[in-house]
Amino acid sequence: MLVGSSIMANAIIEDYKVLGRKDEEIVRLRAEAEATARAAREGAEQLEKDRAAFEKLKQTEAWAATGGLKQELTNLKAANAALMKEKSASEVVAKEAREAEARGAKALEKADADRNNLDKVVEDLKAKVQNRVTILEEVTARATEAEARAREATEARDSLAISVDQLREDCDWMRHHGIGHIVRTILDMPENASTVNELKERAREVWFKAGYNECLNHVNPFYKSKFADERSGFHGVDTEALYVAAVNAYNNLSISAIEDVEKCLEAEDYVDRLRLLYYDPEEEEEEDTAGGSKGDTGTSGTKGD
């Protein structure tokens, strides 16, 4: 479509050049006609002047008495005939010039009409070309947008696949190693061990005192004299309060290892941080071996950057 429009535009430009040459030819013919008409007018005016002078001369006596003037008269007649012939030729040339001017005016009028039509055609072609350009720009923009969306979708899919693989790897590490590391760290801390022992001891005392009192409640109905808990080692001791205090102490226990774990868990890459916190060369070697065995299925077992 654009090639056809270009060809038509070139044809229009050539038509404009032809019209320009026609205008130049008309101007030239008009100038020649005006020059010829002007020469004819001047010749006619001179002829009239000579004729008037000749008529005036014929009225004089010298003209009547002089026989040699006959030859002059003959010469004047010949000159008059030549002037008349020239006048006729000038009139013919002037007529042809007027006809050429009329034809030129008509051609010019037709050229103006053709030029108006050509202007309209050019405007229509410009509008069509602009419309095609606009459509092409819209199609190009849509194609670019579609390519960008496709590229983003591909990148998102690849990123999602990588994320899924990494999430699976992180879950496996947490299940097989991470949770065990955290639990062992908590249990192996001295402050945790002493607090747990204290809690167990206070719980044992609560259970012992409760069992001792329950035995008294079962035995006393069979004896007239009542047994009391004076012989118990916890007589007058509020074991429940001690147990509650031990529970509170355990709940408020501050373990540095737990704080490190909590800092790791607050980050998005908490698994990587836990790996660094609990780095174990043997564990890494085991994972590398497992990752190599999974290579045939398309997973490397290592985290991408």
Short mmCIF file of the C-alpha atoms (twelve columns), coordinates in Angstrom:
data_MODEL
# 
_entry.id   MODEL 
# 
loop_
_atom_site.group_PDB 
_atom_site.id 
_atom_site.type_symbol 
_atom_site.label_atom_id 
_atom_site.label_alt_id 
_atom_site.label_comp_id 
_atom_site.label_asym_id 
_atom_site.label_seq_id 
_atom_site.Cartn_x 
_atom_site.Cartn_y 
_atom_site.Cartn_z 
_atom_site.pdbx_PDB_model_num 
ATOM 1   C CA . MET A 1   0.000   0.000   0.000   1 
ATOM 2   C CA . LEU A 2   2.797   2.452   0.875   1 
ATOM 3   C CA . VAL A 3   4.647   1.619   -2.393  1 
ATOM 4   C CA . GLY A 4   1.480   2.384   -4.445  1 
ATOM 5   C CA . SER A 5   1.031   5.675   -2.610  1 
ATOM 6   C CA . SER A 6   4.662   6.599   -3.343  1 
ATOM 7   C CA . ILE A 7   4.203   5.867   -7.072  1 
ATOM 8   C CA . MET A 8   1.029   7.969   -7.191  1 
ATOM 9   C CA . ALA A 9   2.764   10.826  -5.393  1 
ATOM 10  C CA . ASN A 10  5.632   10.707  -7.946  1 
ATOM 11  C CA . ALA A 11  3.083   10.815  -10.776 1 
ATOM 12  C CA . ILE A 12  1.437   13.867  -9.214  1 
ATOM 13  C CA . ILE A 13  4.809   15.620  -8.946  1 
ATOM 14  C CA . GLU A 14  5.462   14.904  -12.668 1 
ATOM 15  C CA . ASP A 15  2.023   16.364  -13.527 1 
ATOM 16  C CA . TYR A 16  2.955   19.497  -11.592 1 
ATOM 17  C CA . LYS A 17  6.181   19.776  -13.629 1 
ATOM 18  C CA . VAL A 18  4.236   19.415  -16.940 1 
ATOM 19  C CA . LEU A 19  1.779   22.105  -15.831 1 
ATOM 20  C CA . GLY A 20  4.713   24.360  -14.981 1 
ATOM 21  C CA . ARG A 21  6.169   23.897  -18.468 1 
ATOM 22  C CA . LYS A 22  2.735   24.658  -19.999 1 
ATOM 23  C CA . ASP A 23  2.544   27.880  -17.985 1 
ATOM 24  C CA . GLU A 24  5.984   28.912  -19.266 1 
ATOM 25  C CA . GLU A 25  4.950   28.179  -22.887 1 
ATOM 26  C CA . ILE A 26  1.772   30.234  -22.514 1 
ATOM 27  C CA . VAL A 27  3.728   33.171  -21.077 1 
ATOM 28  C CA . ARG A 28  6.204   32.977  -23.985 1 
ATOM 29  C CA . LEU A 29  3.429   32.854  -26.622 1 
ATOM 30  C CA . ARG A 30  1.625   35.744  -24.950 1 
ATOM 31  C CA . ALA A 31  4.810   37.837  -25.013 1 
ATOM 32  C CA . GLU A 32  5.424   37.062  -28.707 1 
ATOM 33  C CA . ALA A 33  1.807   37.901  -29.586 1 
ATOM 34  C CA . GLU A 34  1.996   41.183  -27.720 1 
ATOM 35  C CA . ALA A 35  5.268   42.106  -29.517 1 
ATOM 36  C CA . THR A 36  3.772   41.250  -32.952 1 
ATOM 37  C CA . ALA A 37  0.570   43.189  -32.222 1 
ATOM 38  C CA . ARG A 38  2.602   46.171  -31.067 1 
ATOM 39  C CA . ALA A 39  4.690   46.093  -34.300 1 
ATOM 40  C CA . ALA A 40  1.496   45.863  -36.362 1 
ATOM 41  C CA . ARG A 41  -0.007  48.846  -34.573 1 
ATOM 42  C CA . GLU A 42  3.132   50.867  -35.082 1 
ATOM 43  C CA . GLY A 43  3.240   49.969  -38.827 1 
ATOM 44  C CA . ALA A 44  -0.437  50.902  -39.250 1 
ATOM 45  C CA . GLU A 45  0.121   54.207  -37.483 1 
ATOM 46  C CA . GLN A 46  3.125   55.003  -39.730 1 
ATOM 47  C CA . LEU A 47  1.087   54.059  -42.802 1 
ATOM 48  C CA . GLU A 48  -1.657  56.444  -41.797 1 
ATOM 49  C CA . LYS A 49  0.877   59.197  -41.266 1 
ATOM 50  C CA . ASP A 50  2.437   58.591  -44.722 1 
ATOM 51  C CA . ARG A 51  -0.984  58.482  -46.369 1 
ATOM 52  C CA . ALA A 52  -1.954  61.753  -44.737 1 
ATOM 53  C CA . ALA A 53  1.286   63.366  -45.866 1 
ATOM 54  C CA . PHE A 54  0.751   62.038  -49.385 1 
ATOM 55  C CA . GLU A 55  -2.768  63.384  -49.534 1 
ATOM 56  C CA . LYS A 56  -1.516  66.750  -48.332 1 
ATOM 57  C CA . LEU A 57  1.201   66.707  -50.986 1 
ATOM 58  C CA . LYS A 58  -1.311  66.019  -53.742 1 
ATOM 59  C CA . GLN A 59  -3.111  69.238  -52.879 1 
ATOM 60  C CA . THR A 60  -0.070  71.390  -53.730 1 
ATOM 61  C CA . GLU A 61  0.654   72.883  -57.197 1 
ATOM 62  C CA . ALA A 62  4.168   71.515  -57.175 1 
ATOM 63  C CA . TRP A 63  2.738   68.035  -57.201 1 
ATOM 64  C CA . ALA A 64  0.564   68.806  -60.245 1 
ATOM 65  C CA . ALA A 65  3.403   70.469  -62.183 1 
ATOM 66  C CA . THR A 66  6.048   67.887  -61.495 1 
ATOM 67  C CA . GLY A 67  5.878   64.812  -63.674 1 
ATOM 68  C CA . GLY A 68  8.674   63.132  -61.799 1 
ATOM 69  C CA . LEU A 69  6.423   62.727  -58.859 1 
ATOM 70  C CA . LYS A 70  4.564   59.979  -60.696 1 
ATOM 71  C CA . GLN A 71  7.429   57.669  -60.011 1 
ATOM 72  C CA . GLU A 72  7.307   58.710  -56.378 1 
ATOM 73  C CA . LEU A 73  3.622   57.953  -56.383 1 
ATOM 74  C CA . THR A 74  4.320   54.550  -57.809 1 
ATOM 75  C CA . ASN A 75  6.877   54.005  -55.156 1 
ATOM 76  C CA . LEU A 76  4.463   55.136  -52.486 1 
ATOM 77  C CA . LYS A 77  1.792   52.802  -53.808 1 
ATOM 78  C CA . ALA A 78  4.257   49.936  -53.740 1 
ATOM 79  C CA . ALA A 79  5.232   50.883  -50.203 1 
ATOM 80  C CA . ASN A 80  1.574   51.165  -49.316 1 
ATOM 81  C CA . ALA A 81  0.904   47.710  -50.750 1 
ATOM 82  C CA . ALA A 82  3.846   46.331  -48.811 1 
ATOM 83  C CA . LEU A 83  2.585   47.986  -45.653 1 
ATOM 84  C CA . MET A 84  -0.909  46.631  -46.251 1 
ATOM 85  C CA . LYS A 85  0.559   43.188  -46.786 1 
ATOM 86  C CA . GLU A 86  2.588   43.560  -43.618 1 
ATOM 87  C CA . LYS A 87  -0.507  44.809  -41.837 1 
ATOM 88  C CA . SER A 88  -2.461  41.776  -43.039 1 
ATOM 89  C CA . ALA A 89  0.328   39.501  -41.876 1 
ATOM 90  C CA . SER A 90  0.439   41.326  -38.563 1 
ATOM 91  C CA . GLU A 91  -3.322  40.956  -38.203 1 
ATOM 92  C CA . VAL A 92  -2.979  37.235  -38.970 1 
ATOM 93  C CA . VAL A 93  -0.199  36.965  -36.403 1 
ATOM 94  C CA . ALA A 94  -2.228  38.993  -33.911 1 
ATOM 95  C CA . LYS A 95  -5.250  36.768  -34.538 1 
ATOM 96  C CA . GLU A 96  -3.135  33.684  -34.084 1 
ATOM 97  C CA . ALA A 97  -1.686  35.242  -30.947 1 
ATOM 98  C CA . ARG A 98  -5.196  35.992  -29.639 1 
ATOM 99  C CA . GLU A 99  -6.245  32.432  -30.467 1 
ATOM 100 C CA . ALA A 100 -3.100  31.093  -28.813 1 
ATOM 101 C CA . GLU A 101 -3.796  33.313  -25.809 1 
ATOM 102 C CA . ALA A 102 -7.371  32.039  -25.692 1 
ATOM 103 C CA . ARG A 103 -6.143  28.478  -25.952 1 
ATOM 104 C CA . GLY A 104 -3.522  29.207  -23.327 1 
ATOM 105 C CA . ALA A 105 -6.137  30.754  -21.029 1 
ATOM 106 C CA . LYS A 106 -8.373  27.770  -21.567 1 
ATOM 107 C CA . ALA A 107 -5.448  25.416  -20.968 1 
ATOM 108 C CA . LEU A 108 -4.518  27.439  -17.923 1 
ATOM 109 C CA . GLU A 109 -8.082  27.222  -16.650 1 
ATOM 110 C CA . LYS A 110 -8.065  23.482  -17.266 1 
ATOM 111 C CA . ALA A 111 -4.658  23.267  -15.603 1 
ATOM 112 C CA . ASP A 112 -6.008  25.137  -12.592 1 
ATOM 113 C CA . ALA A 113 -8.938  22.717  -12.435 1 
ATOM 114 C CA . ASP A 114 -6.548  19.777  -12.806 1 
ATOM 115 C CA . ARG A 115 -4.318  21.306  -10.155 1 
ATOM 116 C CA . ASN A 116 -7.270  21.644  -7.799  1 
ATOM 117 C CA . ASN A 117 -8.193  18.050  -8.477  1 
ATOM 118 C CA . LEU A 118 -4.603  17.006  -7.975  1 
ATOM 119 C CA . ASP A 119 -4.453  18.984  -4.733  1 
ATOM 120 C CA . LYS A 120 -7.535  17.153  -3.565  1 
ATOM 121 C CA . VAL A 121 -6.029  13.811  -4.599  1 
ATOM 122 C CA . VAL A 122 -2.797  14.707  -2.809  1 
ATOM 123 C CA . GLU A 123 -4.695  15.649  0.347   1 
ATOM 124 C CA . ASP A 124 -6.654  12.395  0.163   1 
ATOM 125 C CA . LEU A 125 -3.415  10.474  -0.321  1 
ATOM 126 C CA . LYS A 126 -1.816  12.312  2.580   1 
ATOM 127 C CA . ALA A 127 -4.805  11.471  4.774   1 
ATOM 128 C CA . LYS A 128 -4.663  7.815   3.693   1 
ATOM 129 C CA . VAL A 129 -0.901  7.647   4.232   1 
ATOM 130 C CA . GLN A 130 -1.257  9.273   7.656   1 
ATOM 131 C CA . ASN A 131 -4.036  6.824   8.483   1 
ATOM 132 C CA . ARG A 132 -1.816  3.917   7.408   1 
ATOM 133 C CA . VAL A 133 1.060   5.349   9.449   1 
ATOM 134 C CA . THR A 134 -1.208  5.699   12.489  1 
ATOM 135 C CA . ILE A 135 -2.467  2.134   12.075  1 
ATOM 136 C CA . LEU A 136 1.112   0.886   11.615  1 
ATOM 137 C CA . GLU A 137 2.217   2.745   14.751  1 
ATOM 138 C CA . GLU A 138 -0.694  1.275   16.723  1 
ATOM 139 C CA . VAL A 139 0.062   -2.239  15.448  1 
ATOM 140 C CA . THR A 140 3.751   -1.772  16.221  1 
ATOM 141 C CA . ALA A 141 2.952   -0.496  19.715  1 
ATOM 142 C CA . ARG A 142 0.603   -3.433  20.345  1 
ATOM 143 C CA . ALA A 143 3.177   -5.891  19.027  1 
ATOM 144 C CA . THR A 144 5.854   -4.333  21.239  1 
ATOM 145 C CA . GLU A 145 3.533   -4.474  24.229  1 
ATOM 146 C CA . ALA A 146 2.642   -8.090  23.471  1 
ATOM 147 C CA . GLU A 147 6.332   -8.987  23.173  1 
ATOM 148 C CA . ALA A 148 7.044   -7.251  26.471  1 
ATOM 149 C CA . ARG A 149 4.187   -9.124  28.156  1 
ATOM 150 C CA . ALA A 150 5.347   -12.408 26.685  1 
ATOM 151 C CA . ARG A 151 8.888   -11.696 27.848  1 
ATOM 152 C CA . GLU A 152 7.644   -10.762 31.326  1 
ATOM 153 C CA . ALA A 153 5.501   -13.897 31.431  1 
ATOM 154 C CA . THR A 154 8.485   -16.031 30.429  1 
ATOM 155 C CA . GLU A 155 10.686  -14.366 33.034  1 
ATOM 156 C CA . ALA A 156 7.967   -14.746 35.668  1 
ATOM 157 C CA . ARG A 157 7.553   -18.428 34.768  1 
ATOM 158 C CA . ASP A 158 11.296  -19.041 34.929  1 
ATOM 159 C CA . SER A 159 11.536  -17.097 38.181  1 
ATOM 160 C CA . LEU A 160 8.595   -19.062 39.593  1 
ATOM 161 C CA . ALA A 161 10.207  -22.352 38.595  1 
ATOM 162 C CA . ILE A 162 13.446  -21.289 40.272  1 
ATOM 163 C CA . SER A 163 11.526  -20.131 43.345  1 
ATOM 164 C CA . VAL A 164 9.613   -23.406 43.533  1 
ATOM 165 C CA . ASP A 165 12.818  -25.428 43.254  1 
ATOM 166 C CA . GLN A 166 14.489  -23.265 45.885  1 
ATOM 167 C CA . LEU A 167 11.454  -23.483 48.170  1 
ATOM 168 C CA . ARG A 168 11.470  -27.269 47.852  1 
ATOM 169 C CA . GLU A 169 15.183  -27.346 48.634  1 
ATOM 170 C CA . ASP A 170 14.726  -25.015 51.632  1 
ATOM 171 C CA . CYS A 171 11.850  -27.126 52.952  1 
ATOM 172 C CA . ASP A 172 13.927  -30.277 52.650  1 
ATOM 173 C CA . TRP A 173 16.812  -28.661 54.535  1 
ATOM 174 C CA . MET A 174 14.531  -27.367 57.286  1 
ATOM 175 C CA . ARG A 175 12.864  -30.768 57.642  1 
ATOM 176 C CA . HIS A 176 16.079  -32.772 57.709  1 
ATOM 177 C CA . HIS A 177 18.490  -30.356 59.373  1 
ATOM 178 C CA . GLY A 178 17.179  -26.921 60.330  1 
ATOM 179 C CA . ILE A 179 14.561  -27.907 62.902  1 
ATOM 180 C CA . GLY A 180 16.934  -30.403 64.488  1 
ATOM 181 C CA . HIS A 181 19.650  -27.727 64.769  1 
ATOM 182 C CA . ILE A 182 17.232  -25.305 66.458  1 
ATOM 183 C CA . VAL A 183 15.912  -27.910 68.906  1 
ATOM 184 C CA . ARG A 184 19.387  -29.150 69.849  1 
ATOM 185 C CA . THR A 185 20.604  -25.597 70.311  1 
ATOM 186 C CA . ILE A 186 17.763  -24.818 72.714  1 
ATOM 187 C CA . LEU A 187 18.084  -28.046 74.638  1 
ATOM 188 C CA . ASP A 188 21.878  -27.860 74.926  1 
ATOM 189 C CA . MET A 189 21.990  -24.337 76.349  1 
ATOM 190 C CA . PRO A 190 23.036  -24.405 80.095  1 
ATOM 191 C CA . GLU A 191 20.481  -21.787 81.140  1 
ATOM 192 C CA . ASN A 192 17.741  -23.816 79.490  1 
ATOM 193 C CA . ALA A 193 18.872  -27.053 81.140  1 
ATOM 194 C CA . SER A 194 18.981  -25.496 84.634  1 
ATOM 195 C CA . THR A 195 15.586  -23.808 84.180  1 
ATOM 196 C CA . VAL A 196 14.009  -27.021 82.899  1 
ATOM 197 C CA . ASN A 197 15.469  -28.961 85.854  1 
ATOM 198 C CA . GLU A 198 14.077  -26.369 88.240  1 
ATOM 199 C CA . LEU A 199 10.686  -26.619 86.579  1 
ATOM 200 C CA . LYS A 200 10.729  -30.408 86.759  1 
ATOM 201 C CA . GLU A 201 11.703  -30.277 90.454  1 
ATOM 202 C CA . ARG A 202 8.903   -27.863 91.321  1 
ATOM 203 C CA . ALA A 203 6.422   -29.945 89.364  1 
ATOM 204 C CA . ARG A 204 7.574   -33.083 91.222  1 
ATOM 205 C CA . GLU A 205 7.033   -31.301 94.569  1 
ATOM 206 C CA . VAL A 206 3.515   -30.235 93.566  1 
ATOM 207 C CA . TRP A 207 2.670   -33.775 92.550  1 
ATOM 208 C CA . PHE A 208 4.276   -35.223 95.713  1 
ATOM 209 C CA . LYS A 209 2.375   -32.899 98.042  1 
ATOM 210 C CA . ALA A 210 -0.866  -33.460 96.189  1 
ATOM 211 C CA . GLY A 211 -0.369  -37.246 96.365  1 
ATOM 212 C CA . TYR A 212 0.516   -37.091 100.064 1 
ATOM 213 C CA . ASN A 213 -2.666  -35.128 100.851 1 
ATOM 214 C CA . GLU A 214 -4.741  -37.472 98.748  1 
ATOM 215 C CA . CYS A 215 -3.422  -40.476 100.718 1 
ATOM 216 C CA . LEU A 216 -4.360  -38.726 103.986 1 
ATOM 217 C CA . ASN A 217 -7.867  -38.199 102.672 1 
ATOM 218 C CA . HIS A 218 -8.145  -41.921 101.937 1 
ATOM 219 C CA . VAL A 219 -6.651  -43.121 105.250 1 
ATOM 220 C CA . ASN A 220 -8.183  -40.765 107.849 1 
ATOM 221 C CA . PRO A 221 -11.767 -42.141 107.511 1 
ATOM 222 C CA . PHE A 222 -10.538 -45.474 108.923 1 
ATOM 223 C CA . TYR A 223 -8.867  -44.086 112.083 1 
ATOM 224 C CA . LYS A 224 -10.232 -42.192 114.999 1 
ATOM 225 C CA . SER A 225 -7.100  -40.145 115.265 1 
ATOM 226 C CA . LYS A 226 -6.473  -38.013 112.197 1 
ATOM 227 C CA . PHE A 227 -3.166  -37.888 110.381 1 
ATOM 228 C CA . ALA A 228 -1.818  -34.481 109.296 1 
ATOM 229 C CA . ASP A 229 0.958   -33.446 106.901 1 
ATOM 230 C CA . GLU A 230 3.356   -32.353 109.653 1 
ATOM 231 C CA . ARG A 231 5.608   -35.283 108.812 1 
ATOM 232 C CA . SER A 232 5.629   -34.302 105.169 1 
ATOM 233 C CA . GLY A 233 8.720   -32.533 103.981 1 
ATOM 234 C CA . PHE A 234 6.504   -29.875 102.363 1 
ATOM 235 C CA . HIS A 235 4.475   -28.966 105.409 1 
ATOM 236 C CA . GLY A 236 3.727   -25.255 105.191 1 
ATOM 237 C CA . VAL A 237 5.369   -24.986 101.762 1 
ATOM 238 C CA . ASP A 238 3.326   -23.418 98.924  1 
ATOM 239 C CA . THR A 239 4.456   -25.772 96.187  1 
ATOM 240 C CA . GLU A 240 1.904   -24.364 93.719  1 
ATOM 241 C CA . ALA A 241 3.381   -20.876 93.997  1 
ATOM 242 C CA . LEU A 242 6.875   -22.239 93.547  1 
ATOM 243 C CA . TYR A 243 5.735   -24.141 90.465  1 
ATOM 244 C CA . VAL A 244 4.066   -21.056 88.975  1 
ATOM 245 C CA . ALA A 245 7.243   -19.076 89.613  1 
ATOM 246 C CA . ALA A 246 9.284   -21.771 87.861  1 
ATOM 247 C CA . VAL A 247 6.900   -21.717 84.890  1 
ATOM 248 C CA . ASN A 248 7.175   -17.930 84.656  1 
ATOM 249 C CA . ALA A 249 10.929  -18.141 84.870  1 
ATOM 250 C CA . TYR A 250 10.958  -20.638 82.005  1 
ATOM 251 C CA . ASN A 251 8.633   -18.501 79.896  1 
ATOM 252 C CA . ASN A 252 10.756  -15.416 80.515  1 
ATOM 253 C CA . LEU A 253 14.004  -17.258 79.934  1 
ATOM 254 C CA . SER A 254 16.315  -15.389 77.529  1 
ATOM 255 C CA . ILE A 255 18.543  -17.654 75.465  1 
ATOM 256 C CA . SER A 256 21.041  -15.987 73.122  1 
ATOM 257 C CA . ALA A 257 20.766  -18.834 70.637  1 
ATOM 258 C CA . ILE A 258 16.992  -18.293 70.358  1 
ATOM 259 C CA . GLU A 259 17.553  -14.609 69.709  1 
ATOM 260 C CA . ASP A 260 19.913  -15.504 66.856  1 
ATOM 261 C CA . VAL A 261 17.330  -17.895 65.446  1 
ATOM 262 C CA . GLU A 262 14.583  -15.255 65.695  1 
ATOM 263 C CA . LYS A 263 16.753  -12.751 63.816  1 
ATOM 264 C CA . CYS A 264 17.202  -15.295 61.043  1 
ATOM 265 C CA . LEU A 265 13.486  -16.111 60.888  1 
ATOM 266 C CA . GLU A 266 12.557  -12.423 60.532  1 
ATOM 267 C CA . ALA A 267 14.469  -12.182 57.223  1 
ATOM 268 C CA . GLU A 268 13.153  -13.332 53.836  1 
ATOM 269 C CA . ASP A 269 16.250  -15.479 53.249  1 
ATOM 270 C CA . TYR A 270 15.952  -17.061 56.697  1 
ATOM 271 C CA . VAL A 271 16.988  -20.493 55.407  1 
ATOM 272 C CA . ASP A 272 20.270  -19.120 54.056  1 
ATOM 273 C CA . ARG A 273 20.904  -17.361 57.339  1 
ATOM 274 C CA . LEU A 274 20.174  -20.530 59.310  1 
ATOM 275 C CA . ARG A 275 22.535  -22.438 57.010  1 
ATOM 276 C CA . LEU A 276 25.295  -19.975 57.853  1 
ATOM 277 C CA . LEU A 277 24.402  -20.066 61.558  1 
ATOM 278 C CA . TYR A 278 24.514  -23.874 61.673  1 
ATOM 279 C CA . TYR A 279 27.128  -24.472 58.992  1 
ATOM 280 C CA . ASP A 280 28.217  -28.116 58.965  1 
ATOM 281 C CA . PRO A 281 30.767  -29.312 56.329  1 
ATOM 282 C CA . GLU A 282 29.550  -32.893 56.546  1 
ATOM 283 C CA . GLU A 283 25.997  -31.730 56.071  1 
ATOM 284 C CA . GLU A 284 26.984  -29.680 53.002  1 
ATOM 285 C CA . GLU A 285 28.808  -32.660 51.541  1 
ATOM 286 C CA . GLU A 286 25.726  -34.807 52.101  1 
ATOM 287 C CA . GLU A 287 23.538  -32.249 50.314  1 
ATOM 288 C CA . ASP A 288 25.979  -31.983 47.414  1 
ATOM 289 C CA . THR A 289 25.873  -35.757 47.019  1 
ATOM 290 C CA . ALA A 290 22.066  -35.718 47.124  1 
ATOM 291 C CA . GLY A 291 21.995  -32.853 44.643  1 
ATOM 292 C CA . GLY A 292 24.194  -34.774 42.231  1 
ATOM 293 C CA . SER A 293 21.845  -37.728 42.363  1 
ATOM 294 C CA . LYS A 294 18.962  -35.379 41.454  1 
ATOM 295 C CA . GLY A 295 20.807  -33.928 38.490  1 
ATOM 296 C CA . ASP A 296 19.152  -36.386 36.114  1 
ATOM 297 C CA . THR A 297 15.738  -34.963 37.034  1 
ATOM 298 C CA . GLY A 298 16.744  -31.383 36.255  1 
ATOM 299 C CA . THR A 299 17.447  -30.034 39.786  1 
ATOM 300 C CA . SER A 300 20.946  -29.223 40.924  1 
ATOM 301 C CA . GLY A 301 20.233  -28.999 44.649  1 
ATOM 302 C CA . THR A 302 22.134  -25.660 44.821  1 
ATOM 303 C CA . LYS A 303 20.660  -22.245 45.268  1 
ATOM 304 C CA . GLY A 304 20.892  -19.762 42.402  1 
ATOM 305 C CA . ASP A 305 22.240  -16.279 42.932  1 
# 
